[in-house]
Amino acid sequence: MNVFIAGLAAVYLAVAVPALASADSAPGTAAQLFAAGRFDSAATAYERVLAAHPGDPDASLNLGAIRLYENDLAAAEPLLRAASVAQPSNRRPGALLSELERRRAEAARSSQVANGETTVPFVYAEPLPVVRAEVNGTPVNLIVDTGGTLDLDPSVVARLGIPTQEAGSGIFAGGMRAPMRKAMLHELVLGGATAFDVPVSVLPARGSELFAGAHIDGIVGTTVFERFLVTIDYPKARLVLRPRSAEVSARFESEAKAAGATIVPCWLVGDHFVFADARVDAAPDGLFLFDSGLAGGGLMATRALIDAAGITLDEAHAATGIGGGGAVQVVPFVARRVAVGQAQQSDVQGSFTPEGSPLSIFPFTAWGAISHDFLKHYAYTVDFDAMRIVLE
C-alpha cells in the first residue's frame, strides 16, 4: 500500500520558522505556556512580564510571535522590532518580521471574485480533492491541500517559461529534506476568482498515481486561500471562494454560528501552517496542524501523541508513503475518537512516520496533524480575518 502525503509540504528554510532558542529563558510560566501551545494564556502571562519589566526581550519576542500567529500585524510589529534590537544575534525576530512583511505584501496584491462568490467543482473528491485551475492561462489539475502553498511541478513552470530561483530546502513528511525553487505567476484562476502576482514553489508533483488517467500538476493551498474566504466543501465536492474582508468574515461567522457549525480559534504559523486545538483518545487537548493532504487517513501523529493517547500501532501493516521529500515509512493505526470542538469522528485512520516528523521544527508542542479522512465530513473553512476554523 502506498500512502500519499501531499501535506506537511515544507518549511522553506530561506524564510524558515526557526527552532525556538529563547523560550525557556523567558520568565516562569509564560515560557511554559508558550512551549505547550497555550497561546492565549501565554499572551496574558507575557503582558504581565512586560508590565513589570518593560522591554524584556524574550517577552517581546514571544508575545510578538503570538500576535503574528493571530494575524494581528499591527500589534506584532513593534514587539518583534524591539526584540530584534535587543537581540541582534538572534535570527528568530528577523524571520518573524520577514513573515509579517510577506503577509502585508500578499494583502496588497490584487485578487478578485466575480459576483461576490464562486464555486469550483472537484474533478476528484477521493483520495484527495482535485480542482481545475488556470496558471497564466494554462489549464492545470491541482490537489487541494491546506498543508501546502501553491506548488507546481517543474515541467509546468518550464512549459510556461517562468524563470525560477533557488529557495533553499524543505522539510517534508518523515522529516525528509529536498531542494526547492520558487517563481512568480502572473495570475491564478479558480472559477470566477483570480489572484494576481502569486508566489509559487517549484517541486515535483507526486500525486498522479493516485488518480487513474489524470495528470496532477501541483498543489493549491494556504498561501492562495489566505487571499480569500475559502470553504473546502467536501460533502458537496466543491471549493467556495469569497472576497476576503472584515465585513465578509463577520457575515460568514454569523451565518455559520446560526447554522450550528463548530467554530474554534486557530493560529497561522509561518506562511501556511494553520494550527488549532483538538483531542485524540486519552491524550489531553493540544495543538494540531490542519493539513488536508493526507490521502487514506485523517490523522498524523507524533511519537508523543502515540504515547499520550495510548494508540496501538499496526506494525504488521507498515507501508511506504510518498511525501514531498520522497518515500517514507508509514505505520498505520486507528484513533478511537478525534474531536475538534464539538465536531467528532470515531475510528479515524491514522499514520505515524517513525523516521521523524516535520512538526519538530516548531517552537511549541504540536501533537500531530488533522487531515482528509476527518475533514471530509465537513464544509471546512479557515477564516483568516476572524482567525477561526469553521466546520459545518
Order of alpha helices (4+ residues) and beta strands (2+ residues): beta-alpha-alpha-alpha-alpha-alpha-beta-beta-beta-beta-beta-alpha-beta-beta-beta-beta-alpha-beta-beta-alpha-beta-beta-beta-beta-beta-alpha-beta-beta-beta-beta-alpha-beta-beta
